[in-house]
């Protein structure tokens, strides 16, 4: 949680990526490598990420905003980006 308190608008220090590098191995084991179409562990991570994205998108859409139009964030793997 200490890293979360240091995040600033636009994440100029790239803390989101740093947190992911620490979180996934702690959750899935030191040898875990994040890949789109690999083994069953990656399939479970993809499913979990989809559920979390859905849960985060619902209130954004409910407020009349578009979650695909994120400020200061681009993702090459997200099909719904603008």
C-alpha distance (Angstrom), angle and dihedral (degrees) to the residues before:
residue distance angle dihedral
X1 . . .
X2 3.79 . .
X3 3.80 90.2 .
X4 3.83 90.9 52.3
X5 3.79 90.6 59.0
X6 3.81 91.0 56.0
X7 3.82 96.2 53.8
X8 3.80 112.8 116.4
X9 3.79 131.2 -167.2
X10 3.79 110.0 -68.3
X11 3.84 90.5 12.8
X12 3.84 94.4 -109.3
X13 3.82 90.7 176.3
X14 3.83 91.9 54.8
X15 3.80 91.6 -125.2
X16 3.81 92.7 154.7
X17 3.81 91.0 64.2
X18 3.80 92.4 42.4
X19 3.80 90.8 52.5
X20 3.81 91.5 49.0
X21 3.81 90.8 52.2
X22 3.79 89.8 56.2
X23 3.81 98.8 36.5
X24 3.81 102.1 52.4
X25 3.84 97.4 50.5
X26 3.82 89.9 45.7
X27 3.80 89.5 50.8
X28 3.81 100.5 38.0
X29 3.84 104.5 24.2
X30 3.79 134.8 -87.9
X31 3.83 94.4 -80.8
X32 3.81 94.5 53.8
X33 3.82 115.0 123.1
X34 3.80 120.7 -171.8
X35 3.80 111.0 -124.4
X36 3.79 131.0 159.7
X37 3.81 99.0 -130.8
X38 3.78 109.7 18.3
X39 3.79 130.3 105.7
X40 3.79 134.9 -21.7
X41 3.83 92.2 -86.4
X42 3.80 89.6 59.9
X43 3.80 90.2 46.5
X44 3.81 89.4 55.1
X45 3.81 91.3 48.1
X46 3.82 90.2 49.5
X47 3.81 90.2 50.2
X48 3.80 92.3 48.3
X49 3.80 91.7 47.9
X50 3.81 89.9 51.1
X51 3.81 91.7 51.4
X52 3.83 91.4 49.0
X53 3.82 92.0 47.0
X54 3.80 90.0 50.4
X55 3.80 91.6 49.8
X56 3.79 91.8 49.0
X57 3.81 93.4 45.3
X58 3.81 96.3 52.3
X59 3.83 97.6 70.5
X60 3.80 91.1 40.3
X61 3.80 90.9 55.1
X62 3.81 89.8 42.2
X63 3.80 88.3 58.5
X64 3.80 89.7 55.2
X65 3.81 95.2 -105.7
X66 3.79 130.3 125.1
X67 3.82 114.1 -120.5
X68 3.82 90.5 -159.6
X69 3.81 89.4 66.1
X70 3.80 98.4 70.8
X71 3.79 118.4 170.7
X72 3.81 117.1 -120.7
X73 3.80 93.7 -5.1
X74 3.78 133.0 105.0
X75 3.76 129.2 176.2
X76 3.77 123.9 -169.8
X77 3.81 91.4 -158.1
X78 3.83 99.1 50.9
X79 3.80 110.9 97.8
X80 3.82 93.0 -167.2
X81 3.78 97.1 60.9
X82 3.79 118.0 120.9
